[in-house]
Amino acid sequence: MGFEADKGRLFSVLYNKAMEGEKDCGGLALDEWLNKEVFHTDYASADTGETIAPDPADVAGFDKYMERYIEGLKIERAAVDHLK
């Protein structure tokens, strides 16, 4: 639920950057602006990177965290409903 809202805001920012075009992106196309300003790469160095697989223990820990977080949202909902 929260992730979807954050994803929506991200896409909104990206859409606005795309629509503003040259006046706010320093004359760069959206993909170039993202590489330069967000990911701090350029096309020349982008091909030299390496992909690192996540540690399985980290993935399992994050999955457990998300399960607990999602279950905790029920508690928050109950608290909000109680205040109404």
N, C-alpha and C positions, 0 to 999 in steps of 0.2 A: 504494500500500500504506500508507504513512504518512499520507497525506491521509485515507484512509478511517478510520483509527484516530482522527485528530484530529476528523473529522466526527462520529464516534461519541461522543467525549467532549463535543463541543458539544451534540449532541442530548440527551445525558444531563443536562447542566447545565440545558438548557431544559426538559426533562421534569420535573426536580426542582423547578425554579422554578414550573412550572405546577401541580404536585401540592401544593407548600407553600402556594400561593395567598396569601391575605391575610396570613398570619402572617410571611412573609419578604419580601413584595413591597410592603410599605407600603400594603396595601389596593388595589394596582393590579392590573389584569389583566395577563397575561403580555405582550401586545403593547404595552401602555402602559409596563410596566416596562422592556422592551427599548428602546423609544424614549427613555425618560428616562435610564436608567442605562448603556445600551450605546452607543446611537447619538446620544445627547445632543440629541435633537430633541423637539418636542412636536407635537401634532396641528395646532396653529395654524401652525407654521412648516414643517411637513413638505411642504405643498403649494407652498411658495415656492422650493424647491430647484431646481437644474438638473442635468441629466444631462450628463456630460462623457465623450466617447468616448475610449478609450485610444489613445495614440500607437502607430501600427503598428510603429514601430521597437522600442518597449518590449515590445509583444506578441511580436514575433519574438525579441527577446533573452530574454524569459522562457521562451518555448517551447524555445529552445536550452538554457537552463539546466536545464529539467525533463528534457530528453532526456539530458543529461550526468548529472544526478542519478540518474535511473532506471538508466542504464548502470552508474553507480558502486555501486549497490546489489548488483550481481553480485559486485563486488570484496569488499564487506563480507560477503556471504554466504559467499564462498570462505574468507575469513579466519576466520569463526566455525566453519565446517565443519572447518577445519584444526585448530582448538583442541580440538575434541571428541575 
